[in-house]
Amino acid sequence: MLGAWYKLGLFLLCYQIISLEGHPEGHYVAAVYEHRSILTPNPKVLTDRESALRLMNQNLDLYEEQVMAAAKEGVQIIVFPEDGIHGFNFTRDSLYPFLDFLPSLQSEEWNPCLEPYKFNDTEVLQRLSCMAIMGQMYLVANLGTKQPCNSSDAHCPADGRYQFNTNVVFSDNGTFVTSYRKQNLYFEYAFDTPPEVDYSTFDTPFAEKFGIFICFDILFFEPAVRLVKDYGVKHIVFTAAWMNQLPLLASIEIQQAFAVAFNVNVLAVNNHHPSLGMTGSGIHSPRRSFWYHNMESPEGKLIIAQISDPPADADLLWNDTSSTTESYREFFSKEPSCEENDIDAPCNKGWSHETVPSFHSTMMYDNFTLVPAWEEQGSLQVCSNSLCCYVDYQRHVLSDDFYALGVFDDLHTVHGTYYVQACALVKCGGPQFETCGHEITNATDTFDFHLWGNFSTSYVFPILLTSGMTLEIPGQVGWEGSHYFMRKNQLSEGLLTAALYGRWYERD
C-alpha cells in the first residue's frame, strides 16, 4: 500500500493561496479543501466492503492530490469536509460496509500507516495516516466509524454496534491524535448519537489549543460553545456538509460569526454539491476571512491561509455594562413595555403604525415581525415577545431595493428544534412585504448602520453579508448596557444581511 504514496504525477489543481510569507513566529499555515465528493449512485442499496472501499478510495485519491499541493505551500494542517469520503443518504445497514473500526485508545499510541495490521477494517484510517506522513502536516478528516457493543451497555443499539459520524486527527508523522463523534445529528438516521458528549481537543507544535465539531453542532451549546468557554480552545476545526439557507444561515455566515463572537480562529470546510445547496468554506480569524462560495462551478477548492496564534485581537469587542450611548438614549425614550401575552403587536406602543407599519413574513421558516426601511436614512424599532430590535441607518446608494428590519423571538421548529432570538436588517426579494426572507445574493445599496437589541441570551452571533456572497467584518460588536450591538460604516458592497443571531440554549 505504501508504494502508492511515492508515485509521481502532474495534478490539475484548482486552489487558492492567501497571504503566504514563510512561517513567521506566532503564525501557522492552514488549508481547507471544499471537496466535490464522488457519491455512490444508490446509497440505500446494500453493498460489500470491497465495493465500498473502491468508491472511498476514489475520494481519497483526490484528498491525496490536495495534500501534495498543500505541502508545496508549507501547509501545517489541512481539513477535509464531513461526508467527503463515503457520501450521504444511507440507511443504517447500507452504510455499514463504509465504516472503519476506530479502536478506543487511552494511553496507547497507534500509527495506522506504519501499523496497518494492528486492527481490522481500518483501511481508510491507514490511507489518511499515510497522507499526513506524505505531506508532513496535521490532517483532519471525516468518516463513518463503528464500535461493537452488547446488552451490558444500556445505550447499545439492537444490532449490537454503534455507528458514528466521526472526525479523526493525525499528526504530521501519521500518529492518530484524537477523534470526535458528532453530537447533534441532522436527520442522519444511519448514525448514532454518542452516549456521552465528546470534548475533543488537540495541541500542535505550531498552535494550541484546537477543538473539533461537525456541521449542525455549531448551532448548539454542546460541544461547540463548551469547548471555547471551558476548555480554552482558540482554534476551531469545523467540518460540514452544510446546505445553505439565506438570509441568516449560509455556511460562510455562521462560520465567520462564530469566529467573531468568540474571538477564535475557525478552519471551516464544506462539501461541494451546489445542486444540494452545499458550498461555502473558509479560514476565519476574528478580523479577517478567506472564503470560497460558488454555486456555479462543479469543482472543489483548496484554500490556504496564514493565520495567527493566538487569534489576533480584533479590536471589535466592546463590553460596557454601565454606559448607554446617545443613540440608545434616543430610543430608550420611546421604548415600549413589551407584553409577552400580546402576540399580534407586543411592543409597538409609542410608534405610529401609519408611518412605520409592521408586517409579518416567513424568514428561515420562522414568522418574523418586520418594519420597512424605506427612507435614505432613519431609525427603526420592532419587537416580538421579550426582544426589541433597533437600527440607525443611512443608505449611500438609494435604489428601488426594499429593506426591512425584522425580529424573531421564539422556538424554531423546522429542520431542527432550537430557540432563536434574532434581529435582522435584510434586503427583500421584491417590493412586496412577503418577499422579505427570500434568498437574495445581489444588492446595490450600501449602508452605514448601528443595529442592536435587548437580548435575553448572552450568546449572540453577528452576521454581515454583502452582494455576491461577500463577507465583511463588523466595525464593532459587543454589549452596551443590556443591549448587544453591531456597527459598521462604509460597506464595500450592497447590503444583503446585517443580523444579530442569538441562541437561547436553555430554552431549546
Disulfide bonds with the S-S distance in Angstrom:
Cys113-Cys130 2.01
Cys149-Cys156 2.05
Cys383-Cys388 2.16
Cys389-Cys423 1.96
Cys428-Cys436 1.96
